[in-house]
């Protein structure tokens, strides 16, 4: 009870203590915001890969045939909920006079892709409608339909980083021309060289995709897999694919699923593709997160370095607490002497000041956690106000990949930071507490 009385008295009488509380709060909030934004970015980066390609992706450098049978065999296992095929290529998309964009072309099955990934949500028009997404044009079934990334149709505004949705939607139904290429005669046995041929594909824009990931929105075009195959691989008579995107069943362990998928693929190659050794050894089967592991490791290192730098800067809080408590001990020597003369032990006196330092750290950490939460949750609003007031756009999707700043608080990191702040504040009071404990009442009260 005496300890609490002294803490409240020092807090009321010595307003400078509030300076140490404010310093702790600012340091804690800064570290929480930095940790949350970094971990949020990493989580969003991982989730973007999952939403783009599914939980697991099978990648073969060359195309392989009979993929519908492989998908059927995969979906028969308990570990896999759905699978879909894909082929890809590159080309130039002519949108109008003088408007040509370099794009990556993906041949997909829209209904199957929607089951494996979050693809249906990314469609501006069909995402709002019930039913499976489709390339079909109801009034013109003979015309090829395609989806185009919103960033292909126009760049985001330099100031707001937002797309002109009205202008983009005016492109719906408009015919465009894709110029790509194919290599023919690769398997010829007469010794002739493979020949590269320019291929032109005309299609109408059926829908616009907006994933929130700049890489996909600014450079991807989606076409029916069978139509794109005729353009890119005219010599192939049966359906071919180069990638299989896979969604795992709920509560399925990724390592177990990978083992099952590799087993199905091995059996499929042995039974359907003449046990081609190249297909056996060159095929990569990984989770979406494994594909991003190299980049994620780099981001985590950057986060660690940044937290270390801010942590060292925040160490100044310990010095501030030390200075403030040294001053309190020096000014309150008479109080300390009276307490000790009444029978308090040196350890009790030391605990009073260490406990007071821990309370300062706890109050400051609590305020810092609240402030860090408010800043993190409203980071996009804050960034928008900075743009409006100062004309400075801090976050651009073309630089940071995503259209919005991740704003989820990482409570695991927040708890660690709060605990470390309380410990640091207590450490800052150790020397003043020892000085107070060694105070001799007879010397202080000699002339009282």
BARO-504091 format. One record per residue (C-alpha): residue number from 1; x, y, z. Coordinates in steps of 0.25 Angstrom, whole numbers, plus 5000, padded with zeros to 4 digits. Example, Ala and Ser with C-alpha at 12.3 -4.5 7.8 and 13.67 -1.06 7.14 Angstrom:
<recs>
+-----+------+------+------+
: num :   xx :   yy :   zz :
+-----+------+------+------+
:   1 : 5049 : 4982 : 5031 :
:   2 : 5055 : 4996 : 5029 :
+-----+------+------+------+
</recs>
This chain:
<recs>
+-----+------+------+------+
: num :   xx :   yy :   zz :
+-----+------+------+------+
:   1 : 5000 : 5000 : 5000 :
:   2 : 5012 : 5009 : 5003 :
:   3 : 5018 : 5007 : 4990 :
:   4 : 5005 : 5010 : 4983 :
:   5 : 5004 : 5023 : 4991 :
:   6 : 5018 : 5027 : 4987 :
:   7 : 5016 : 5024 : 4973 :
:   8 : 5003 : 5033 : 4972 :
:   9 : 5010 : 5044 : 4980 :
:  10 : 5022 : 5045 : 4971 :
:  11 : 5013 : 5044 : 4959 :
:  12 : 5005 : 5056 : 4964 :
:  13 : 5016 : 5064 : 4969 :
:  14 : 5026 : 5061 : 4958 :
:  15 : 5020 : 5065 : 4945 :
:  16 : 5033 : 5062 : 4938 :
:  17 : 5030 : 5047 : 4939 :
:  18 : 5019 : 5049 : 4929 :
:  19 : 5030 : 5052 : 4919 :
:  20 : 5036 : 5038 : 4921 :
:  21 : 5022 : 5032 : 4919 :
:  22 : 5020 : 5040 : 4906 :
:  23 : 5034 : 5036 : 4901 :
:  24 : 5031 : 5021 : 4904 :
:  25 : 5017 : 5022 : 4897 :
:  26 : 5023 : 5029 : 4885 :
:  27 : 5034 : 5018 : 4884 :
:  28 : 5024 : 5007 : 4886 :
:  29 : 5014 : 5012 : 4876 :
:  30 : 5026 : 5014 : 4865 :
:  31 : 5031 : 5000 : 4867 :
:  32 : 5017 : 4994 : 4866 :
:  33 : 5013 : 5002 : 4854 :
:  34 : 5026 : 4998 : 4847 :
:  35 : 5025 : 4983 : 4851 :
:  36 : 5010 : 4982 : 4847 :
:  37 : 5012 : 4989 : 4833 :
:  38 : 5024 : 4980 : 4830 :
:  39 : 5017 : 4967 : 4834 :
:  40 : 5004 : 4972 : 4828 :
:  41 : 5011 : 4974 : 4815 :
:  42 : 5018 : 4960 : 4816 :
:  43 : 5004 : 4954 : 4819 :
:  44 : 4998 : 4961 : 4807 :
:  45 : 5009 : 4957 : 4798 :
:  46 : 5007 : 4942 : 4802 :
:  47 : 4992 : 4943 : 4801 :
:  48 : 4993 : 4950 : 4787 :
:  49 : 5001 : 4938 : 4782 :
:  50 : 4990 : 4928 : 4787 :
:  51 : 4979 : 4936 : 4781 :
:  52 : 4987 : 4937 : 4768 :
:  53 : 4991 : 4922 : 4766 :
:  54 : 4984 : 4914 : 4777 :
:  55 : 4990 : 4907 : 4789 :
:  56 : 4999 : 4898 : 4780 :
:  57 : 5004 : 4900 : 4766 :
:  58 : 5010 : 4889 : 4757 :
:  59 : 5020 : 4896 : 4747 :
:  60 : 5025 : 4889 : 4734 :
:  61 : 5035 : 4897 : 4725 :
:  62 : 5029 : 4890 : 4713 :
:  63 : 5014 : 4887 : 4711 :
:  64 : 5009 : 4873 : 4713 :
:  65 : 4996 : 4867 : 4708 :
:  66 : 4984 : 4860 : 4714 :
:  67 : 4983 : 4870 : 4725 :
:  68 : 4968 : 4867 : 4727 :
:  69 : 4971 : 4853 : 4732 :
:  70 : 4982 : 4858 : 4741 :
:  71 : 4972 : 4868 : 4747 :
:  72 : 4962 : 4857 : 4749 :
:  73 : 4972 : 4848 : 4756 :
:  74 : 4976 : 4860 : 4765 :
:  75 : 4962 : 4863 : 4769 :
:  76 : 4959 : 4849 : 4773 :
:  77 : 4969 : 4850 : 4784 :
:  78 : 4964 : 4854 : 4798 :
:  79 : 4975 : 4865 : 4799 :
:  80 : 4970 : 4873 : 4787 :
:  81 : 4957 : 4881 : 4785 :
:  82 : 4959 : 4886 : 4771 :
:  83 : 4970 : 4888 : 4760 :
:  84 : 4970 : 4895 : 4747 :
:  85 : 4980 : 4896 : 4735 :
:  86 : 4987 : 4908 : 4729 :
:  87 : 4996 : 4912 : 4718 :
:  88 : 5004 : 4925 : 4716 :
:  89 : 5011 : 4934 : 4706 :
:  90 : 5015 : 4948 : 4703 :
:  91 : 5010 : 4958 : 4693 :
:  92 : 5006 : 4972 : 4689 :
:  93 : 4992 : 4977 : 4691 :
:  94 : 4986 : 4987 : 4681 :
:  95 : 4975 : 4995 : 4688 :
:  96 : 4974 : 5006 : 4678 :
:  97 : 4981 : 5016 : 4670 :
:  98 : 4995 : 5018 : 4676 :
:  99 : 4991 : 5010 : 4688 :
: 100 : 5000 : 4997 : 4689 :
: 101 : 5003 : 4990 : 4702 :
: 102 : 5013 : 4978 : 4705 :
: 103 : 5005 : 4968 : 4712 :
: 104 : 5006 : 4954 : 4718 :
: 105 : 4995 : 4945 : 4712 :
: 106 : 4989 : 4934 : 4721 :
: 107 : 4980 : 4923 : 4715 :
: 108 : 4971 : 4919 : 4726 :
: 109 : 4958 : 4912 : 4729 :
: 110 : 4950 : 4923 : 4736 :
: 111 : 4940 : 4914 : 4744 :
: 112 : 4951 : 4905 : 4748 :
: 113 : 4960 : 4916 : 4752 :
: 114 : 4949 : 4922 : 4760 :
: 115 : 4948 : 4909 : 4768 :
: 116 : 4963 : 4909 : 4771 :
: 117 : 4966 : 4924 : 4773 :
: 118 : 4959 : 4937 : 4777 :
: 119 : 4958 : 4940 : 4762 :
: 120 : 4943 : 4942 : 4761 :
: 121 : 4944 : 4954 : 4772 :
: 122 : 4954 : 4961 : 4763 :
: 123 : 4944 : 4963 : 4751 :
: 124 : 4938 : 4976 : 4750 :
: 125 : 4925 : 4972 : 4744 :
: 126 : 4923 : 4957 : 4746 :
: 127 : 4928 : 4958 : 4760 :
: 128 : 4915 : 4964 : 4764 :
: 129 : 4907 : 4954 : 4757 :
: 130 : 4903 : 4940 : 4761 :
: 131 : 4908 : 4928 : 4754 :
: 132 : 4922 : 4924 : 4749 :
: 133 : 4930 : 4934 : 4741 :
: 134 : 4931 : 4932 : 4726 :
: 135 : 4937 : 4937 : 4713 :
: 136 : 4924 : 4935 : 4705 :
: 137 : 4918 : 4947 : 4698 :
: 138 : 4903 : 4944 : 4698 :
: 139 : 4899 : 4951 : 4685 :
: 140 : 4912 : 4947 : 4678 :
: 141 : 4916 : 4933 : 4681 :
: 142 : 4926 : 4932 : 4669 :
: 143 : 4934 : 4944 : 4675 :
: 144 : 4945 : 4940 : 4685 :
: 145 : 4944 : 4947 : 4698 :
: 146 : 4955 : 4951 : 4708 :
: 147 : 4958 : 4958 : 4721 :
: 148 : 4968 : 4970 : 4722 :
: 149 : 4975 : 4975 : 4734 :
: 150 : 4970 : 4989 : 4738 :
: 151 : 4984 : 4994 : 4738 :
: 152 : 4986 : 4990 : 4723 :
: 153 : 4974 : 4999 : 4719 :
: 154 : 4980 : 5011 : 4727 :
: 155 : 4990 : 5015 : 4737 :
: 156 : 4986 : 5019 : 4751 :
: 157 : 4985 : 5034 : 4754 :
: 158 : 4998 : 5040 : 4759 :
: 159 : 4992 : 5047 : 4770 :
: 160 : 4981 : 5038 : 4775 :
: 161 : 4987 : 5024 : 4770 :
: 162 : 4973 : 5021 : 4766 :
: 163 : 4968 : 5016 : 4752 :
: 164 : 4958 : 5023 : 4743 :
: 165 : 4947 : 5012 : 4745 :
: 166 : 4938 : 5019 : 4735 :
: 167 : 4948 : 5020 : 4724 :
: 168 : 4952 : 5006 : 4726 :
: 169 : 4937 : 5001 : 4726 :
: 170 : 4935 : 5008 : 4713 :
: 171 : 4945 : 4998 : 4707 :
: 172 : 4935 : 4986 : 4710 :
: 173 : 4931 : 4979 : 4697 :
: 174 : 4941 : 4986 : 4689 :
: 175 : 4950 : 4978 : 4679 :
: 176 : 4965 : 4978 : 4681 :
: 177 : 4976 : 4971 : 4675 :
: 178 : 4987 : 4962 : 4681 :
: 179 : 5000 : 4960 : 4674 :
: 180 : 5008 : 4948 : 4679 :
: 181 : 5017 : 4937 : 4673 :
: 182 : 5019 : 4922 : 4672 :
: 183 : 5030 : 4913 : 4668 :
: 184 : 5026 : 4902 : 4658 :
: 185 : 5034 : 4890 : 4653 :
: 186 : 5041 : 4887 : 4666 :
: 187 : 5039 : 4872 : 4665 :
: 188 : 5042 : 4871 : 4651 :
: 189 : 5051 : 4859 : 4647 :
: 190 : 5056 : 4864 : 4634 :
: 191 : 5066 : 4873 : 4640 :
: 192 : 5059 : 4886 : 4637 :
: 193 : 5060 : 4898 : 4646 :
: 194 : 5049 : 4902 : 4655 :
: 195 : 5042 : 4914 : 4650 :
: 196 : 5036 : 4926 : 4658 :
: 197 : 5023 : 4931 : 4652 :
: 198 : 5015 : 4943 : 4656 :
: 199 : 5001 : 4940 : 4661 :
: 200 : 4990 : 4950 : 4662 :
: 201 : 4978 : 4948 : 4671 :
: 202 : 4965 : 4956 : 4671 :
: 203 : 4956 : 4956 : 4683 :
: 204 : 4946 : 4965 : 4690 :
: 205 : 4948 : 4970 : 4704 :
: 206 : 4937 : 4963 : 4712 :
: 207 : 4941 : 4967 : 4726 :
: 208 : 4952 : 4975 : 4734 :
: 209 : 4960 : 4969 : 4745 :
: 210 : 4965 : 4977 : 4757 :
: 211 : 4973 : 4968 : 4767 :
: 212 : 4979 : 4980 : 4775 :
: 213 : 4993 : 4974 : 4771 :
: 214 : 5000 : 4984 : 4761 :
: 215 : 5008 : 4973 : 4754 :
: 216 : 4995 : 4966 : 4750 :
: 217 : 4986 : 4978 : 4747 :
: 218 : 4996 : 4985 : 4738 :
: 219 : 5001 : 4973 : 4730 :
: 220 : 4991 : 4961 : 4729 :
: 221 : 4981 : 4957 : 4718 :
: 222 : 4973 : 4945 : 4720 :
: 223 : 4967 : 4937 : 4709 :
: 224 : 4961 : 4923 : 4707 :
: 225 : 4971 : 4912 : 4708 :
: 226 : 4967 : 4905 : 4696 :
: 227 : 4967 : 4917 : 4687 :
: 228 : 4980 : 4921 : 4692 :
: 229 : 4986 : 4907 : 4690 :
: 230 : 4982 : 4908 : 4675 :
: 231 : 4990 : 4921 : 4674 :
: 232 : 5002 : 4917 : 4682 :
: 233 : 5003 : 4902 : 4679 :
: 234 : 4996 : 4900 : 4665 :
: 235 : 5003 : 4887 : 4664 :
: 236 : 4997 : 4881 : 4676 :
: 237 : 4984 : 4873 : 4673 :
: 238 : 4980 : 4869 : 4688 :
: 239 : 4978 : 4879 : 4700 :
: 240 : 4992 : 4883 : 4706 :
: 241 : 4995 : 4891 : 4718 :
: 242 : 5008 : 4896 : 4725 :
: 243 : 5003 : 4899 : 4739 :
: 244 : 4993 : 4892 : 4748 :
: 245 : 4987 : 4901 : 4759 :
: 246 : 4982 : 4893 : 4771 :
: 247 : 4973 : 4897 : 4783 :
: 248 : 4975 : 4888 : 4795 :
: 249 : 4963 : 4882 : 4803 :
: 250 : 4961 : 4889 : 4817 :
: 251 : 4970 : 4885 : 4828 :
: 252 : 4980 : 4878 : 4819 :
: 253 : 4994 : 4878 : 4822 :
: 254 : 5002 : 4885 : 4811 :
: 255 : 5014 : 4875 : 4812 :
: 256 : 5004 : 4863 : 4812 :
: 257 : 4997 : 4869 : 4800 :
: 258 : 5010 : 4871 : 4792 :
: 259 : 5014 : 4857 : 4794 :
: 260 : 5000 : 4853 : 4789 :
: 261 : 5001 : 4862 : 4777 :
: 262 : 5016 : 4857 : 4773 :
: 263 : 5011 : 4843 : 4774 :
: 264 : 4999 : 4846 : 4765 :
: 265 : 5008 : 4853 : 4755 :
: 266 : 5018 : 4842 : 4755 :
: 267 : 5007 : 4831 : 4752 :
: 268 : 5001 : 4840 : 4741 :
: 269 : 5014 : 4842 : 4734 :
: 270 : 5017 : 4827 : 4735 :
: 271 : 5004 : 4823 : 4730 :
: 272 : 5000 : 4834 : 4720 :
: 273 : 5013 : 4841 : 4715 :
: 274 : 5022 : 4829 : 4713 :
: 275 : 5029 : 4831 : 4726 :
: 276 : 5037 : 4843 : 4720 :
: 277 : 5049 : 4845 : 4728 :
: 278 : 5049 : 4860 : 4725 :
: 279 : 5035 : 4862 : 4730 :
: 280 : 5039 : 4854 : 4743 :
: 281 : 5051 : 4863 : 4746 :
: 282 : 5048 : 4876 : 4741 :
: 283 : 5034 : 4878 : 4747 :
: 284 : 5033 : 4887 : 4759 :
: 285 : 5022 : 4885 : 4770 :
: 286 : 5022 : 4895 : 4781 :
: 287 : 5012 : 4903 : 4789 :
: 288 : 5009 : 4917 : 4786 :
: 289 : 5017 : 4922 : 4798 :
: 290 : 5029 : 4913 : 4795 :
: 291 : 5030 : 4921 : 4782 :
: 292 : 5030 : 4934 : 4789 :
: 293 : 5040 : 4929 : 4800 :
: 294 : 5052 : 4936 : 4795 :
: 295 : 5045 : 4950 : 4794 :
: 296 : 5038 : 4948 : 4808 :
: 297 : 5052 : 4944 : 4814 :
: 298 : 5057 : 4957 : 4808 :
: 299 : 5046 : 4965 : 4814 :
: 300 : 5047 : 4959 : 4827 :
: 301 : 5062 : 4963 : 4828 :
: 302 : 5058 : 4977 : 4824 :
: 303 : 5048 : 4977 : 4835 :
: 304 : 5058 : 4972 : 4845 :
: 305 : 5068 : 4982 : 4842 :
: 306 : 5058 : 4994 : 4842 :
: 307 : 5053 : 4989 : 4856 :
: 308 : 5067 : 4988 : 4861 :
: 309 : 5070 : 5002 : 4856 :
: 310 : 5057 : 5008 : 4863 :
: 311 : 5060 : 4999 : 4875 :
: 312 : 5074 : 5005 : 4877 :
: 313 : 5067 : 5019 : 4875 :
: 314 : 5057 : 5016 : 4885 :
: 315 : 5068 : 5012 : 4895 :
: 316 : 5068 : 5027 : 4898 :
: 317 : 5056 : 5025 : 4906 :
: 318 : 5063 : 5017 : 4916 :
: 319 : 5073 : 5028 : 4917 :
: 320 : 5062 : 5038 : 4919 :
: 321 : 5056 : 5029 : 4930 :
: 322 : 5069 : 5028 : 4937 :
: 323 : 5071 : 5043 : 4937 :
: 324 : 5057 : 5046 : 4942 :
: 325 : 5058 : 5036 : 4953 :
: 326 : 5072 : 5041 : 4957 :
: 327 : 5066 : 5054 : 4959 :
: 328 : 5055 : 5049 : 4967 :
: 329 : 5064 : 5041 : 4976 :
: 330 : 5073 : 5053 : 4978 :
: 331 : 5061 : 5062 : 4981 :
: 332 : 5054 : 5052 : 4990 :
: 333 : 5065 : 5048 : 4999 :
: 334 : 5058 : 5053 : 5011 :
: 335 : 5046 : 5044 : 5008 :
: 336 : 5055 : 5032 : 5006 :
: 337 : 5062 : 5035 : 5019 :
: 338 : 5049 : 5036 : 5027 :
: 339 : 5044 : 5023 : 5021 :
: 340 : 5056 : 5015 : 5024 :
: 341 : 5056 : 5021 : 5038 :
: 342 : 5042 : 5016 : 5040 :
: 343 : 5047 : 5002 : 5038 :
: 344 : 5047 : 5000 : 5022 :
: 345 : 5058 : 4991 : 5017 :
: 346 : 5068 : 4996 : 5006 :
: 347 : 5062 : 4985 : 4997 :
: 348 : 5048 : 4991 : 4999 :
: 349 : 5053 : 5005 : 4996 :
: 350 : 5059 : 4999 : 4983 :
: 351 : 5046 : 4992 : 4979 :
: 352 : 5038 : 5005 : 4981 :
: 353 : 5046 : 5012 : 4970 :
: 354 : 5048 : 4999 : 4961 :
: 355 : 5033 : 4997 : 4962 :
: 356 : 5030 : 5011 : 4959 :
: 357 : 5039 : 5010 : 4947 :
: 358 : 5031 : 4998 : 4942 :
: 359 : 5018 : 5005 : 4944 :
: 360 : 5023 : 5017 : 4936 :
: 361 : 5027 : 5006 : 4925 :
: 362 : 5013 : 4999 : 4926 :
: 363 : 5005 : 5012 : 4925 :
: 364 : 5013 : 5017 : 4914 :
: 365 : 5013 : 5004 : 4907 :
: 366 : 4998 : 5003 : 4908 :
: 367 : 4996 : 5017 : 4902 :
: 368 : 5006 : 5014 : 4891 :
: 369 : 4999 : 5001 : 4888 :
: 370 : 4986 : 5009 : 4886 :
: 371 : 4993 : 5020 : 4878 :
: 372 : 5000 : 5009 : 4869 :
: 373 : 4986 : 5002 : 4867 :
: 374 : 4979 : 5015 : 4863 :
: 375 : 4991 : 5019 : 4853 :
: 376 : 4992 : 5005 : 4847 :
: 377 : 4977 : 5003 : 4845 :
: 378 : 4975 : 5017 : 4839 :
: 379 : 4989 : 5017 : 4831 :
: 380 : 4982 : 5018 : 4818 :
: 381 : 4973 : 5030 : 4823 :
: 382 : 4986 : 5037 : 4828 :
: 383 : 4993 : 5035 : 4815 :
: 384 : 4982 : 5041 : 4808 :
: 385 : 4982 : 5053 : 4816 :
: 386 : 4997 : 5055 : 4814 :
: 387 : 4994 : 5054 : 4799 :
: 388 : 4983 : 5065 : 4800 :
: 389 : 4990 : 5074 : 4810 :
: 390 : 5004 : 5073 : 4804 :
: 391 : 5002 : 5068 : 4790 :
: 392 : 5011 : 5056 : 4793 :
: 393 : 5007 : 5042 : 4789 :
: 394 : 5015 : 5032 : 4799 :
: 395 : 5009 : 5019 : 4794 :
: 396 : 5008 : 5015 : 4780 :
: 397 : 5003 : 5002 : 4775 :
: 398 : 5013 : 5002 : 4763 :
: 399 : 5025 : 5003 : 4774 :
: 400 : 5019 : 4995 : 4785 :
: 401 : 5011 : 4985 : 4777 :
: 402 : 4998 : 4987 : 4785 :
: 403 : 4987 : 4997 : 4783 :
: 404 : 4985 : 4999 : 4798 :
: 405 : 4994 : 4999 : 4810 :
: 406 : 4992 : 4986 : 4819 :
: 407 : 4986 : 4992 : 4832 :
: 408 : 4985 : 4979 : 4841 :
: 409 : 4991 : 4980 : 4855 :
: 410 : 5001 : 4969 : 4858 :
: 411 : 4997 : 4966 : 4872 :
: 412 : 5008 : 4956 : 4874 :
: 413 : 5019 : 4967 : 4871 :
: 414 : 5011 : 4977 : 4879 :
: 415 : 5011 : 4968 : 4891 :
: 416 : 5026 : 4966 : 4890 :
: 417 : 5029 : 4981 : 4888 :
: 418 : 5020 : 4985 : 4900 :
: 419 : 5027 : 4975 : 4909 :
: 420 : 5041 : 4979 : 4905 :
: 421 : 5037 : 4994 : 4907 :
: 422 : 5032 : 4991 : 4922 :
: 423 : 5045 : 4983 : 4924 :
: 424 : 5054 : 4994 : 4918 :
: 425 : 5047 : 5005 : 4927 :
: 426 : 5049 : 4996 : 4939 :
: 427 : 5064 : 4995 : 4935 :
: 428 : 5065 : 5010 : 4934 :
: 429 : 5062 : 5011 : 4949 :
: 430 : 5072 : 5001 : 4954 :
: 431 : 5083 : 5010 : 4957 :
: 432 : 5074 : 5021 : 4963 :
: 433 : 5068 : 5010 : 4971 :
: 434 : 5081 : 5005 : 4976 :
: 435 : 5085 : 5019 : 4980 :
: 436 : 5072 : 5021 : 4988 :
: 437 : 5074 : 5008 : 4995 :
: 438 : 5088 : 5012 : 4999 :
: 439 : 5083 : 5025 : 5005 :
: 440 : 5087 : 5026 : 5020 :
: 441 : 5076 : 5033 : 5029 :
: 442 : 5086 : 5038 : 5039 :
: 443 : 5093 : 5046 : 5029 :
: 444 : 5081 : 5052 : 5022 :
: 445 : 5073 : 5055 : 5035 :
: 446 : 5085 : 5059 : 5043 :
: 447 : 5081 : 5074 : 5043 :
: 448 : 5066 : 5072 : 5043 :
+-----+------+------+------+
</recs>
